[in-house]
């Protein structure tokens, strides 16, 4: 039997191997095997793959064999005992961001204004506007270019716990501890319509209907400690459907791209609802304790909707079609849940009740979980002071990121999926490289715990806020 050990370097140019080039979802390009040189380089694979995909404008691609990226030539990834004659190699291709995000390295602005802790921070879908919600009962809008306060939005009577931008970027909603939701015009800082009331306890999360399903950005869903979810008409300012069924506080909610709403609760279940009529489709059971966080592999494309940061020359002109194509390009919708039971579960919630992967390893509760924008990696943040990385499609463990000395509260990805930023109880932010799986940048500066962090969708800046009442902007 001929093995790679018996293949001399001189013979590499003449040796070939049967290969299949597959998408990350398992579809085989050209439907058959290819006879490729074993010393084929990434550059040559790029040319072949783009030709098979019929891309008029070549797309940057990364290639993987057994989940390990090919950085030199194919032979380097096959292993010494790989048999050329008996095996077919599966090469998985993954489109890469056209642009590259540079790591933030320094604090360029320390903006004061809030009188109490900053609980939530969020950039608009195009990355041009910034909002924050605070324990001082206000929402504030900030000028990211002059790094100064722009508008103070007053109307809540209690802590503002969550904020959410509409996918078009022209509306902002906020929910408070009293159960009130208010809509704001980010261009003026003025309230739009009346206060939206109905919940009997804290608002815990807010999520808008995806842009490709409604370009008006008219509807959104709220979850509450009262155990209910409500779908709201933002134009009429009233509830259209109440989603009742959870027996305890609903902690998180996501509005998926296929018309389903996913809610996680302290009753240990995730419920899947049909948005158009509020029908309960299925209950996902598997966790042994409270569910704290949900994330979808399509979160980034739903968040940015019609705003494609890659600015490719063949970009779809119609914003709705652009948003739809970007959503469809991700493939099947996958949900990840993080819990107080120290575990994560991966689900295919559109059709299955049971999780297809349980992920263990954290030593304390999981507070935040996020898919990378390309859907390939999951990051989970825990009170055990660590962040863990997992394969997006399989849930397979990749690596543990250690460096924080207290609980990690929150994480955010760069738009190109190459960097991750984390905020912690230890008052620092840390930037992690996906290439090295190590710390890329330590960002001290806050005087107390960091509660909120967001990486702008255009990749240019990071914002953080926390107990010290100050917003900090970080850039390269």
N, C-alpha and C positions, 0 to 999 in steps of 0.2 A: 504494500500500500504506500502510495506517495503522500508524504506529509510536508507541511510547510518547513519543517526542520531540514528536510532533504533538498529544499529548493535553494539553490545558491542565488546570490544577488545578481550574478551575471545572467541568470535565466529568467529573471522577473519580467523582463519586457516581452517574452514570448508566452508566458503562462497566462491562461485565462480561467475564469470561474463563472459558473452559472449563477446569476443573481436575479433577484426581483426587486424592483424599485417600488416602494409602497408609500402611500400617504400615512399620516399619523393615525388615521381612522381605519387603515387596513386595506384600502383600495389599491390594487396592483396596476401600475402604469402600463399601458399597451397590452394588458391582459395576459402576459406571458413572461417567460424568463429571457434574460439577455446574457450574452457571452461577453463578460467584461474583463479587461486586463487586471491582474491582481494588484498591479502597482498604479492603478488609475488614481488620479488626484482629485481633490475637491473641485478644482477649477473645471476639469473635464466632466465630472459628474453634474456640475451646474449647467454646462452646455447641453448635455444629453437630456437632463430632466426638463429644462426649459423648452427644448425642442419637442419633447413628447407632450408637454403641457400646452404646446402651441402658443406660448407667451410671446407676443410681438415685442414687448419691452421685457427683457430678462428680469426675473425676480431673484433677489438674493436668497439662497437656500442653505440650510445646514443639513448634514447627513449623519445618520446614526446606525451603528450595528450593535445589537444587544444593549441598547440604551446608552452606548458610549459614542460620543461625537467623533467623527473622522476629521482629524485636523491636518494630517499629512496625506498619506495614500492608503488605499483600502487594506493593503497587506499588513499595515501596522495594527489594525484592529482585529485581525483574524485569530491571533494566538498561534503559538508554536506548533501545536498538535492538530491544527485544523486540516482536515483531509479535503483536498481540492476535488478529488474524483468522486467523493460520496456525498457531498453536501451542496445545498443551494443556500446562498447568502441572501438574507432579507436586508435591504438597505432602506431605511425609513427617511423620507425627506420632510423637512419642516420649513415653511416660508419664514424668513426673518424680516424684521422691521427694516424698511428702506433707509430710515434715518437712524442714527446712533445717539443715544442719550449719554451725556457726560455726567460723571458723578458730581453731586453737589459737594463742595469742599469748605465753604465758609458761610457764616451768617452775614447777609448783606443788609438786613433790616430787623430792628427790634421795635415792634409797633405797640405802643401802649394805648389804652382807651377803655378796655373792659374793666369793670370794678370788682368782678369776681372771676372765678376760674373759667377758662375757656374749655368748653366741653366738646364742641365739634367744630371742625374746619373742613372746607371743601372748595376746590376750584370749579369754575364753570366748565361745561363740556369742551369749550374751545381753549381753555387755559388762560383766558384773558381777564377774568374776574374772580374775585375771592370773597367768600363769606365765612362768618364764624357765629356760633351760638354760645351763650354764656350763662353762668349762674346769676348774672346781674339782670336777667329777664330781657336782655336785648339781643337782637341780631345786628351784626355790623357788616358793612360792605367796605372793602379796602381797595385803594388804588395800588396795584402791584408794581407800577412803573415808578411812581414817586414814593412808594412805600409809606403812604399816609392814610389816615381814616377818610372815608368818602361819605358814607351815610350811617347814621344810627337809626335802626328800625325798632321803635317802641310800640308795644301793644300787648305783649304777654304780661301776665301777672305773677309768673313763677319761672323757675329755671328753664331755659331753652335747652332741651336734651338732644334734639336732632334737627338737621337741616338737609334739604335735598334740592338740587337744581333740576329743572325740566330738561329733557334731552335737546331742546332747541336753544337753551341757555337764556330764555327771555322771562322765566319765572323762577322764583325761589320760594319754597315752603319751609315752615319751621313748626316744630311740635314741642309743647312744654309739659311741665310736671302737673299742670292743672287739667291736661287732656284737651287743650285748645290747639288748633292748627291755624296759622295765619299765612297768607300768600303775599309776596312782596314783588314789586317791580324793581329789578336791580339797576335799571337806568336812572331811576329817581329816588329810590329808597322808600317810596310810598307804599302803603298797604293797598292790595287789590281786593276789593269786595269786603265782605264782612268776616268776622271771626267764624271759623268752622268748629262747631261744638257737637258733642254727641258721646264721645268717650267719657267714661266715668273715672278714669285714672290716668297715670303717666302715658304719654306717647313714647313708645320705645323705638320705632323705626318708621321710615317713609320710603316709598318707591313709586316711580312714575311708570305709566304705560310706555313701552318702547316706541321710538319715533317711527319705525317702519310700519307700525300698526295704527298709529294715529298722529299725523303730522301737526295737528292742532295742539298736541300735548295737553289734552283736556282732562284726562283722568289720572288719579294716583291712588295708592292704597296706603293705609296707616295701620300700625299694630299698636296694641296697648296692654298695659298691665291689667286692664279689666277683663282680659281673655278674649276680646273680640278683635276682628279686623274690619275696617270700613273702606269701601271704594267711594271716592269722592269725585264729583263733577266740579272742577276748579273754576269753571265759568259761572255756574249757578251758586257755587259755594255751599253745596249740600251733599249729604250722603245719598248714593244711589243704591248700594247694596251693603248689608251687614253680613259679614262672614262669621257665624257663631258656631262653636263646637269645641274649641279648646277649653280645658277645665281649669287651666291656670294661666298666668301671665304669658302673653305672646312676646317673645324677646327680639325676634328678627323677621324680616319679610323681604322677599325678592319677587319682582314681576318679570317672568321669563319672556323670551322672544316668540314663543309659540302660543301665547294666550293663556298661560297658566301662572298662578300665583302660588308661591311656596312660603309657608310660615312655620317657624320653629318656636317651641314653647317650653315653659318650665314643667309642663305635663309629660315631658320626655318624648313627645311625638313631633313629626313634621307633617303638616297637612297640605295637600295639593288641591287647589281650587281652580275652577274654570272661571276666568275673569268676566266673560260676557254675561253670565247668569248666576254666578256665585255658587254653582253646584260643587259639592265636595267630590273629587274624583277618586282619591285614595288617601290612606293614612300610612305614613312610613314609620315603622316601629323598629327599634334596634338599640337605641341609647338607654343607659341605665340611670341617667340623671338629666338635669336641665340642659337644654340646647341653648348655647350662647351666640353662635354665629353660623351664618349660611353664606355660601358663595357659589356663583355659577361660572362655568368656563367661558360664558359669553358676556360676563359683566362689563368688561372694558368696551367692547363694540356696542353694547346697549347704552353705556354711559355716554360715549362720544357720538353715537348715532350718525348724523349726516356729516360730522366733522372728521375727515380722514387726514390724520397728521402726516401721512407719508407723501401727500401731494404728488402722486404718480401721474405721469402724462396721460395715461389712458383712464383716468378717473371718471367714473360715472357722473354725468352732469346733473341728473335729477337727484335731489337730496334724499328723497324717500327710497329710490332704487339703490342709491349708494349705501344707505343704512341697511337695507334688506340684503344686498349682496355681501356686505361685510359680516352680517349675522350668519348667513347661510354658509359662508366660507369656513366657519369654525367647526361645523359638523353637528353631531348629536349633542343636545343639551345635557350636561353633567352637573350634578349638585354635590357639594361637599358640606358636611355639618361638623361643627366642633362643640364639645360638650364638657360639662362639669365632671363627667365620668372618666376624664383624661384621654378619651379616644376621639377619632374622627371616623366618619362613615362616608363612602362614595355611593351615590345613587344615580340611577337612570330614571328620574321621576316621571317622565312622560308615559312610561309603560310598566314599570316594575315597582312592587311594594317593598321588596327587600333590598338592602344594600348589597353591592357586589364586591365591596372591599371594606374591611374594618382595619383601621390603622392605629397601632398602639406604640407606645414609647415615651410619651410625655409622662412626667411624674406628678403634675398638678393640673388644675383645670385649664382648658383651652379657651382663650378669651377672644381671639381673632383668627380668621382664616381667609386667605385670598388666593384665587387663581392668577397666574401671570397673564398678561394681556393676550399672549398667543395660546393660552390654555394648556401649555406643556408642563408647567410646574405648579404645585400647590405649596404655599408657605403657611405654617401654623404658628401662632404666638401663644405662649403659655406663662402661667404664674410660676413655672419652674425655672424661669430666667432664660429659657432657650427658645430658639426658633427652629423648626424642623422643615425640611424640604422633602417633597414627595412627587412621584411621577403623576402627571395630570390625568392620564388615561387609565392607569392601573393601580395607583395608590402605593406603588412600590417605594420604600424608603430610599432617599438619596443621601441626605447628610443632616447633621445638626450644627447650627450656628450658635456658638457660645461667645459671650463677651459682656453682656449685660449682667449687672450684679444684683438686680431686683427684678420683679415681675415685668414681663413684656406685655404692654397693653394693646398696642396697635401697630399695624404694618401697612405699607403701600408700595406698589410696584412702579418702576419706571415704564414708560410707554413701550420701550423696545424689549422688555422682559429680561434685560441683562443685569439690572440692579434692583435691590430691595432696600427700603428704609424702614427702620423700626423705632418706636418710641416707648419709653420705659418709665417705671416708677423710680428708677435711679437718676432721673432728670436729664438723661442724655438721649440723643438720636444716634443711630449707627447705620451706616450704609454698607451693604454686603454685595460682593461680586458673585454672580452666578458662574463665571468662568473658573474662579479659584475656589468657590464655596467658602470664602474667608472674608474677614472684615476688610473693607476697602477704605472706610473713613469713619473716624470717631468725631461726633459733633456735640461737644459739651456747650453749655450756654444758658439753658433754662435753670432757674433757681429752685425748681420743685418738680413734681411728677408731670410727665407728658401724657395728656389724655387723647389728643387728636393729632394725626399727621396725614398729609395728602401730597402726592406727587402730581404736579400739573400734567394734564393729558398731552400737552405739547412737549413735555420732558424738560422744560427750561428751569423749573424751580420747585422747591419743596416748601411747604408751610407746616408749622407745628404750633400747638397751643396747649396750655395745661394749667396747673394749679397756681402758677405764678402770675396769672392774668395777662400775660404778654404773648403776642403773636410774633413768631420769628420766621423770617424768610431766608431760605438757604439757596445759594447758587454756586456755579462753578467758579 
